[in-house]
Amino acid sequence: AKLVGAAKVVAPAPRHGKSLRAAQIVVCAGAPLPEGRKLRVAVIGGGPAGASCAIELAKAGIETYMIERKLDNCKPCGGAIPLCMIEEFDLPMSIIDRKVRKMTMISPTNKEVQIGETLKEDEFIGMVRREVMDGFLRDRAVESGCKVIN
C-alpha cells in the first residue's frame, strides 16, 4: 500500500487464486479523491431501494452503475404503498394500479390483520405492480445519469 495525498491505494486480494491484474482500490475514508479520480459506485439491485440510491448518487455527480439481473421481474409481493410514499418518492399517480380502502393480510400461520380501518375518507392504500414501479424508478435513475448493467 502507498499513500497518495490523503488516500491510500491498495492492491485487492487475489480472488480464487487469480489476480485482478493491475487493479487498485482507492480508499479515501472521507478524504478528497486523488486529483483526476472520480468516485464510482456500484449499486447492487434495481428494486425500489437500489434504484432510489442510484438516483441520489447520480444526481450528486457520482459515476453510478446499477446492477440488476432481471429487469422484467414480476415480484410476487403485494405492492402496497402508503400515500406518504407516493409523495416522498415523487411517484406519478399513474403508477398506482388500484386504490384500496380495506384489505385483510393473512400470515403463513393464518393470523389475520385488517388494514385500512384507520384511513380517513380521502385516504387509500396505493397498490402498484412491482415490475411497473421498479421500471419507473430505474428509468429515473438512468435519466439522472446512472448506467444499468443487466
Secondary structure, 3 states (H helix, E strand, C coil): CEEECCEEEECCCCECCECCCCCCEEECCCCCCCCCCCCEEEEECCCHHHHHHHHHHHHCCCEEEEECCCCCCCCCCCCEEEHHHHHHCCCCHHHCCEEECCEEEECCCCCEEEECCCCCCCCCEEECCHHHHHHHHHHHHHHCCCEEEC
